[in-house]
């Protein structure tokens, strides 16, 4: 096996206290993985085309205690990593008792105001508030059903769904990947809709409950133009952009958008560039249709076929992405329930 004889790569990693974060992307005839550890060290691994580790590097403890974005990079020559750097500072190889580095995370202070509490959230989410009102505000009944649930009964459904998501997300992050299907099925019940103003048979619970008081489902997200692409990512057969939206502000460049807007942004590319991009909502529908617990279809899509060819670490990355998306979902759901109580739309549980 061979890999690039010499080169370098750089990417942005998000630091979250108490969590490890990593980024992996393809290079010619191999891949490089960069990881920020809970132990406050940076690691880099150089892999060949078969995924075998050729070289590894661990830094001194250098990471700051706070959260934010850092620029992490690695350099290698003749198949051996010889340097890892962060924000332009080259770090020493971990040997014996190395000196500790001190550096400041260069980032402007983030907003302390939650996305749903920002005064501009209603205006930023206005098109989606209108879409929810048109599609979900009026009660819908099936031909064979005669009774509609009360607002309080629907609120109880949402509370139960959020509690289920908590358990499923924690289990998936803990390595129980067989629970990804139930998790995605729950997300479909909360979010999935089809384009167009008319009712299409989908009646997602969270969107429906928000429509009862024309509430914005505002989140912070990194602007499209600031997301960037990992170096040499054109060669990757499967690329995941793990920029999950958030309700507390994490980055200075955060913008306010509706969660439905983020769900329509491309996050996964199948095949080498230009490849075929899929948005998060479509992936929710695809996975729930074939591996979810709402029903098990006897057919499978091209996307599911592609999943069968993915490396184990790619599948794990996708599973973790869904699990992490549950956090803003739970926060938004709880906020919607609180707002509906305050406005008298539902009673207290």
N, C-alpha and C positions, 0 to 999 in steps of 0.2 A: 504494500500500500504506500501511497505517496501523499504528500500534502504540500502546500505552498512553501517554498524554501525560506522565504523571508517576507515580512510584511507587518502590518499593524492594523488595528481596528479600534473603533471608539463608539460608544453608545451612551445613552442617558439611562440611569437607573433611579427609581424612586425609592427613597429611604423612608421606612415606616418603623418607629420604635418597636422592638420585640419581634420583628419579622425578618426573614431572609428574602432577598429579591434577586432575580437573575435575568439575564438576557442571553440568548443563544442565536447565532445566525451563521449562515453558510459562507464559506470561502471556497476558492477553487480546490477541489479534491478533499474537502474536509469541512470543519466547522470550528468555531471558537465560542466558548461559554465564559461569561463574566458574571461574578456573583458577589453580592454584598451580604455578609454573614451577620447573624445576631451577635456574634462575638466581636464585632466591629473590625473584622478583617475583610480584605478583598481577595478573592481567588480567581484564577483564570485557568482554563483547560483548553489545550489544543487537541483536536480529534482528527483522525483520518476519515476517509470516505465511508468506512464501515462502522464508524462510531467508537473506534478503539482510542483510548487516551495515549497521546504521544508525549505530552509534556504537561506539567501542572506547576502552578506558582501560587504561593500564599504570602500575603503581605504582613507587615507589622499591624497591630491594632491602630487604625487611623480614622475610622468613621466617626462623624459627629453624632451627638445624642439626639438631635432634632430630626425633623422630617423635611423632605424636599427633594429636588432633583440634583444629581451630581453627574459630571462627565467622567466616565470610566473607560480606560483603554488598556490595551496590551500590545506588546511588540514581540516578535519572534524571528528567529533566524535558524535555518537548517533544521526545521522541525522542533526547535527548542524555544520555549518562552523565556525571555531574559529580562522582561520588565513589565510592571503594571503601574499605571499612573492614574491619578484622580485630580480633576481640575488642573491638569498640567503639571502636577507634582509627581515625580518618579518615586516609587516606594521601594523599600529594601526587602530582599528575600528574608523570610522568617528563619533565623538561625540563632540558637542559644538564647541570649538575652538581648534582643535588638533594642535600639532606642525607640521611644514612642514619638510619633509625629503629632503635632498640633496644627490643625488648620481650620479655617472658618468656612462654613458652607455659604457660598456667595449666592444669596437669593434675597430679594426684597421681601419684607413681611407680607404674609398672606392675610386676607380678610378674615376677621374673627366672626363675621356674620354668616349664618347658615344660608345656603342657596335659596331655600324656601322663604326666608325672612328678608331677602333683599328687596328694596322698593321697586326695582326694575323687573322683578321676576314675572309679574303679570303681563307686562308689555312684551318681554322676551318670549313668553310662552303663548301669546295671544292666538296665533294661527292654530296651535294644537288644542287650546281651550275651545275654540270654535269648532274644530273637527270633532272633539269628544262630545260636545253638545249636540251636534247633528247626528252622530252615529249611536250614542249610548244613553242620552239623557231621558228619552221617552221609553217607558217600559215596553219590553218585547215579550210576547207569549208564543209558545209553540202551539200548533194546531191541536195537539192531543192534550194540552195542559189548560187548566181553567183557573189556577190560583197563582198569583204573583207573590214572591217573598216581600215582606216588609223591609223598610230601610234598616231596621234594627237586626233583622235576620241576615241581611246581606253584610252588615257590619260584622256580625259574628263570624260569617264565612271568611271575611278578610282577616280578622284576628287569628282564626285557626290556620289560615294559609301562611301568614307571617311566622307563626310558631313552627309550622312544618318546615319552612325554609331555613329557619335557624338550625334545626337539627340536621337537615340534609346537607346544608353548606358546611357545617362543622365536620360531618362525617366524610364528605368528599375531600376536604382539605386534609383530613387525617389519613387519606389514602384509600378510602372505600369507594373506588371508582364505579362499582356496580350500582351505586345510588345516583349516578349522574342522570339516568333516565327519569326517575321520579322527580328529581330536582328540576329538570328541563320541562317536564310536563306541568309542574306547578307554575313555572314562569310563563308558560304558554297560557294557562288559565288566567293569569294576571294581566298579560300584556298583548297577546297576539291579535292583530287585526289585519285586514286587507285594505289596500288603497281604495279610495273612492269615498264619496260622501254618504252613500246609502248604507243601510244595515246589510251585512253580508253573512249573517249566521254566526259570526264570532261576537261575543259579548264579554270581553275581558274584565275581570272583577275590579282591579285597581283603577283602570281607566274609567270604568262605569261609576265607581264611587266618587272619583274626583269630579266627574261631570255633574254630580248632584248639586254642587255649589260653585261650579266653574272655577275650580282650584288649579293653579299652575303646578305642574310636577317639575319644578325647577331643580337642576343639578349644575354643579360646576364641571366643566370639561376643558381639556386642552384644545385650543383652536386648531382647526385642520391644518392651517399653514405652519403651525409650530410643532406638529407631531413628528415630522421627519421620518426617515427610513433608516434602518440599520445599514452600515456599510456592507457592500457585496450582497445585499439581500435579493438582488435580481436573480441570483443563482439558486435560491431556496425553492424547493418543490412545494413547501407548505409554510406560509408566513402568517403569524398571528400578531396583531398590534394590540398589546395589552394595556390600553389606556382606558381603564374603567372610570366612569363618572363618579362623582362624590358629592355629598351634601355639605360637609365641612370643607372649606377651601384648603387645598394643599399646595398650589403653585401660584406664583405671582402672575402668570399669564392666563389664569383661569378665566373662562367666559361663562355666562349664564345661558343655558339652553334648556328646552323641555326634554324630559327623558325620552319621549317619543322621537324627537329629533336625533338624539344619540343612537337610538335603536336602529335608525335607518342609515347610519354611517358605515361604510365598508370597514371591516375589521379582520377578515380572513381572506388571504389570496391562495388559490389552488393553482399549482403549476408555476414554473419560472415566469418572470416578468415578460409580457404584461399580465399573463395569467387571467384567472377569472375571480373577481372580487365578490364577496358576499357580506351583507350587513348582518348585524347581530339578531335582528328580528327574524330574518329568513332562516338563520341557523337554528334558532329556537324552534321554528316550525318544522324544519327538516328533522331535527333530532327527536322532537316530541312525536312526530308522525311515525317514526320507525323504531326508536329505542325507548320511548317514554311509556308510562303506565296508563295513559288515557286509553290507548288502544295500540295493538301491535299490527302494523300493516304487513300484508304479504308481499308488497313490492318495496323497492328501495331506490333512492335517487342517486344521481351521479356523485353528489356530495358524500353520501354514505359509503359509496364504493371507494372514494378517495380516502375516507377515514380508515378503511381497512389496510391501506398501504402506508399509513403514517408510522413514524417511529414512536416508541413508547413514551419518550420525553415530550414529543409533540402532543400526544393525546393527553398527557398529564397537564401540560400547559393549558390546553383548551378546557379541561375539567376544572382546573383552579380558576380560570377566568370566569366561568359560570358561577362558581362558588363565591368568588369575590363580588360579583355583580349582585348577589343577594343582599349585601350590606346596604347599598343605597336604596334598594327595593324595600327592605324592611323599614328603613328610616322614613322614606316617603310614605309608606303605608300607614305607619304610626302617626305621622303628621296629618295625613288626610283624616284619619279617624278622630283625632283631637279637634281639628277644624270643624268637622261635621257636628261634633258634640257641642262646641261653642256656638255654632250657628243654629242649633236646635233641629238639625236635620235628622239626627239620631239621638237616642237616649244614652245615658251612661250604662256601661256593662254591669 
